[in-house]
Amino acid sequence: MPELITIKPVAEVFATAWKKIQQRQGKPEIEIPFLPALSEKIWGLKRQELTVIGARTSQAKSSFALQTAYHCAKQGFRTYFFSLEMSEEALTERLFCQLALIPNFDLLLRPKEYEDKAKEFKELLADLPLVIMYKIGSSIKELCNVIEDLPKPDVVMLDYIQAIRHFEADRLSIINDYILQFRELAVKKNFAGVMVSQINRGAMEAGDKRPQLWLLKSSGTLEEHADTVLLLHWNYFYSNEIKEENNFDVIIAKNRNGVTGTIKAKFEPQYYLIGTLGGEYGY
């Protein structure tokens, strides 16, 4: 049965909107505390909206998304992280490096040295409302079914949109349909939706290699229907100059309800960790 269409006078619409405005506490509901300047400019992650995190390969997009997911859960928001690329084990190992500040290579060579930190990490995760799922959600129907079966989410992340199941001939239409239905689901279920996306190789042709909004891979639907688009840029990957190793840019390429611009950040690749320049990481 089709849903009934409700038409309200604009005064009634504003009355409802004003109630929501009055509930604001001078800070975003769902903050991004490891980058407070970014959180303020985009006003955090917002329910019923779609935020896109885009980057070229090896530009820390999964690490950025995972770090964001952890901080959402740490604030008490039930967060579902759907990974179509990395396993749950690989992601939790990466999260372990982030939180315990363990160099990833050390964890490969000398894992026994970190048994005490592993115990602390397990205790930290015990009551954390974060669920990481691997290879689940590769079709929009599957993702909808899982969300229906699980406790109601506050934040849903998909890493990454180009890895969904599709037939090559219908690739673009399937990706577009997934994006549109995902955003509709965010509105219906009142969660903040986050999608990770690859950037086309065209970014490599730019003189400074910086990603552009129109280079989001495979679909103009992402650019059109996203409320916020964050593009990540780690110039050291291209320059290999040691002085740039920790310099990281988060480019606010689209912000439907606010300003755009670039947030300068610090990237510690050995920890998969992103933080403020000269600041604490906030764990």
C-alpha positions as CSV (number, residue, x, y, z in Angstrom):
1,M,0.0,0.0,0.0
2,P,1.5,3.4,-1.0
3,E,2.2,5.9,1.8
4,L,-0.3,8.6,2.4
5,I,0.9,12.1,1.3
6,T,0.5,14.7,4.0
7,I,0.4,18.4,3.0
8,K,1.0,20.9,5.8
9,P,0.7,24.7,5.8
10,V,4.1,26.3,6.0
11,A,3.4,27.8,9.5
12,E,2.8,24.3,10.8
13,V,6.0,23.1,9.2
14,F,8.0,25.8,10.9
15,A,6.4,25.1,14.2
16,T,7.8,21.6,14.0
17,A,11.1,22.8,12.7
18,W,11.3,25.4,15.6
19,K,10.9,22.6,18.2
20,K,13.9,20.9,16.7
21,I,15.9,24.1,16.6
22,Q,15.2,24.7,20.2
23,Q,16.7,21.3,21.1
24,R,20.1,22.4,19.8
25,Q,22.7,22.7,22.6
26,G,25.3,24.9,20.8
27,K,27.1,21.9,19.5
28,P,26.4,19.2,16.9
29,E,24.5,16.2,18.1
30,I,26.9,13.7,16.6
31,E,30.4,15.3,16.8
32,I,33.7,14.5,15.1
33,P,35.8,15.2,18.2
34,F,39.2,14.2,16.7
35,L,38.8,17.1,14.2
36,P,36.8,19.8,16.1
37,A,37.2,22.4,13.4
38,L,35.7,20.1,10.8
39,S,32.9,19.1,13.2
40,E,32.0,22.7,13.7
41,K,32.1,23.7,10.0
42,I,29.9,20.8,8.9
43,W,28.0,20.7,12.2
44,G,28.9,17.0,12.8
45,L,27.1,14.1,11.2
46,K,23.4,14.8,10.8
47,R,20.5,12.4,10.9
48,Q,18.5,12.0,7.7
49,E,21.4,13.2,5.7
50,L,24.2,11.6,3.5
51,T,27.8,12.4,4.1
52,V,30.3,11.1,1.5
53,I,34.0,10.5,2.3
54,G,36.0,10.4,-1.0
55,A,39.6,9.8,-1.7
56,R,42.0,8.1,-4.1
57,T,43.5,4.7,-3.1
58,S,45.9,4.8,-0.1
59,Q,44.6,8.2,1.1
60,A,43.3,6.9,4.4
61,K,39.6,6.9,3.6
62,S,38.9,3.7,5.4
63,S,40.9,4.8,8.4
64,F,39.1,8.1,8.5
65,A,35.7,6.4,8.3
66,L,36.7,3.8,11.0
67,Q,38.0,6.5,13.3
68,T,34.8,8.5,12.8
69,A,32.7,5.4,13.5
70,Y,34.5,4.7,16.8
71,H,34.0,8.3,18.0
72,C,30.3,8.1,17.1
73,A,30.0,4.9,19.2
74,K,32.1,6.4,22.0
75,Q,29.5,9.2,22.2
76,G,26.8,6.5,22.8
77,F,25.4,6.4,19.3
78,R,24.6,2.9,17.9
79,T,26.9,2.7,14.8
80,Y,26.9,0.1,12.1
81,F,30.0,-0.1,9.9
82,F,29.4,-2.1,6.7
83,S,32.7,-3.0,5.1
84,L,32.8,-4.4,1.6
85,E,36.6,-4.3,1.3
86,M,38.3,-5.2,4.6
87,S,37.4,-8.0,7.0
88,E,36.2,-7.4,10.6
89,E,39.5,-8.7,11.9
90,A,41.6,-6.3,9.7
91,L,39.5,-3.4,10.7
92,T,39.6,-4.1,14.5
93,E,43.3,-4.6,14.2
94,R,43.5,-1.1,12.6
95,L,41.3,0.3,15.4
96,F,43.6,-1.3,17.9
97,C,46.6,0.5,16.4
98,Q,44.6,3.8,16.4
99,L,43.5,3.6,20.0
100,A,46.5,2.0,21.6
101,L,49.0,4.0,19.5
102,I,50.8,0.9,18.3
103,P,52.8,1.1,15.1
104,N,51.2,-1.3,12.6
105,F,54.6,-2.9,11.7
106,D,55.3,-3.5,15.4
107,L,52.1,-5.4,15.7
108,L,53.2,-7.7,12.8
109,L,56.7,-8.4,14.3
110,R,56.1,-8.3,18.1
111,P,52.5,-8.9,19.0
112,K,53.3,-10.5,22.4
113,E,54.7,-7.2,23.6
114,Y,51.1,-5.7,23.4
115,E,49.2,-8.3,25.4
116,D,48.4,-5.9,28.2
117,K,47.2,-3.3,25.7
118,A,45.1,-5.9,24.0
119,K,43.4,-6.7,27.3
120,E,42.6,-3.0,27.8
121,F,41.3,-2.8,24.2
122,K,38.9,-5.7,24.8
123,E,37.5,-4.0,27.9
124,L,37.1,-0.7,26.0
125,L,35.1,-2.4,23.3
126,A,32.9,-4.5,25.6
127,D,30.1,-1.9,25.9
128,L,30.9,0.1,22.8
129,P,27.8,0.3,20.5
130,L,29.8,-0.3,17.4
131,V,29.1,-3.2,15.0
132,I,31.5,-4.0,12.1
133,M,30.1,-6.2,9.4
134,Y,32.1,-7.6,6.4
135,K,30.6,-8.4,3.0
136,I,27.1,-7.7,4.3
137,G,25.2,-5.0,2.5
138,S,26.6,-5.6,-1.0
139,S,23.1,-5.1,-2.3
140,I,20.7,-2.4,-1.1
141,K,18.0,-5.1,-0.3
142,E,20.5,-7.0,1.9
143,L,21.5,-3.8,3.7
144,C,17.8,-2.8,4.3
145,N,17.0,-6.2,5.6
146,V,19.9,-6.2,8.1
147,I,19.0,-2.7,9.3
148,E,15.4,-3.9,9.8
149,D,16.6,-6.9,11.8
150,L,19.1,-5.1,14.1
151,P,18.4,-2.5,16.8
152,K,17.7,0.9,15.4
153,P,20.9,2.6,14.3
154,D,22.0,6.2,14.9
155,V,24.8,6.1,12.3
156,V,25.3,3.8,9.3
157,M,28.5,3.7,7.3
158,L,29.3,1.9,4.1
159,D,32.9,1.3,3.0
160,Y,32.8,1.6,0.0
161,I,30.0,2.3,-2.6
162,Q,31.9,1.1,-5.7
163,A,32.3,-2.4,-4.1
164,I,28.6,-3.2,-4.1
165,R,27.4,-6.2,-6.1
166,H,26.5,-5.4,-9.6
167,F,26.6,-6.5,-13.2
168,E,29.1,-4.7,-15.4
169,A,26.4,-3.7,-17.9
170,D,24.2,-2.2,-15.2
171,R,27.0,-0.9,-13.0
172,L,26.0,2.8,-13.0
173,S,22.3,2.3,-12.6
174,I,22.7,-0.2,-9.7
175,I,25.1,2.2,-7.9
176,N,22.8,5.1,-8.5
177,D,19.8,3.1,-7.2
178,Y,21.8,2.0,-4.1
179,I,22.7,5.6,-3.3
180,L,19.2,6.9,-3.6
181,Q,17.6,4.1,-1.6
182,F,20.4,4.4,1.1
183,R,19.6,8.1,1.5
184,E,15.8,7.4,1.6
185,L,16.5,4.8,4.3
186,A,18.5,7.4,6.4
187,V,15.4,9.6,6.3
188,K,13.0,6.9,7.1
189,K,15.0,5.4,9.9
190,N,16.4,8.7,11.2
191,F,20.1,7.8,11.1
192,A,23.2,9.7,9.8
193,G,24.3,8.0,6.6
194,V,27.9,7.9,5.6
195,M,29.3,6.5,2.3
196,V,33.0,6.0,1.4
197,S,33.8,6.5,-2.2
198,Q,36.8,6.2,-4.5
199,I,38.0,9.1,-6.6
200,N,38.6,8.7,-10.4
201,R,42.1,8.6,-11.6
202,G,41.6,12.0,-13.1
203,A,42.8,13.4,-9.8
204,M,46.3,12.1,-10.8
205,E,46.3,14.4,-13.8
206,A,45.9,17.6,-11.7
207,G,49.1,19.4,-11.0
208,D,48.7,19.2,-7.2
209,K,46.9,15.8,-7.3
210,R,44.1,17.2,-5.1
211,P,40.7,15.5,-5.5
212,Q,37.8,17.3,-6.9
213,L,34.0,16.9,-6.3
214,W,33.2,15.9,-9.9
215,L,35.8,13.1,-9.7
216,L,33.7,10.9,-7.3
217,K,33.9,7.6,-9.0
218,S,31.2,5.9,-11.1
219,S,28.3,8.2,-10.3
220,G,27.2,11.8,-10.5
221,T,24.4,10.8,-8.1
222,L,26.8,11.0,-5.2
223,E,27.7,14.6,-5.9
224,E,24.0,15.5,-6.5
225,H,22.4,13.8,-3.5
226,A,25.1,14.0,-0.8
227,D,24.4,16.7,1.7
228,T,28.1,16.9,2.7
229,V,31.2,15.7,0.8
230,L,34.6,15.4,2.4
231,L,37.6,14.7,0.1
232,L,40.8,13.5,1.7
233,H,44.3,14.4,0.4
234,W,47.6,13.1,1.6
235,N,50.2,14.8,-0.6
236,Y,53.1,12.7,0.9
237,F,51.8,9.7,-1.0
238,Y,52.7,11.6,-4.3
239,S,55.7,13.7,-3.3
240,N,57.5,11.3,-0.9
241,E,59.0,14.3,0.8
242,I,59.5,13.5,4.5
243,K,58.5,17.0,5.6
244,E,55.0,16.3,4.3
245,E,54.5,12.9,5.8
246,N,52.2,14.0,8.5
247,N,50.4,16.8,6.6
248,F,46.8,15.8,5.7
249,D,43.9,17.8,4.2
250,V,40.2,17.3,4.7
251,I,38.5,19.2,2.0
252,I,34.9,20.2,2.6
253,A,33.9,20.1,-1.1
254,K,30.2,20.3,-0.5
255,N,28.2,21.4,2.5
256,R,24.6,22.0,1.8
257,N,23.9,23.9,4.9
258,G,27.3,25.6,5.6
259,V,30.7,26.6,4.4
260,T,33.2,24.8,2.3
261,G,37.0,24.9,2.7
262,T,40.0,22.9,3.8
263,I,40.8,21.6,7.3
264,K,44.5,21.1,7.9
265,A,45.1,17.9,9.9
266,K,47.9,15.6,11.1
267,F,48.2,12.0,9.8
268,E,50.2,9.3,11.6
269,P,50.2,6.5,9.0
270,Q,51.9,4.0,11.4
271,Y,48.8,4.3,13.6
272,Y,46.3,4.9,10.8
273,L,45.4,7.9,12.9
274,I,44.2,11.4,12.0
275,G,44.1,14.3,14.4
276,T,44.5,18.1,14.9
277,L,47.7,19.8,14.1
278,G,49.7,20.1,17.4
279,G,46.8,18.8,19.4
280,E,45.7,15.7,21.3
281,Y,43.9,12.9,19.7
282,G,41.1,12.9,22.2
283,Y,40.8,9.2,23.1
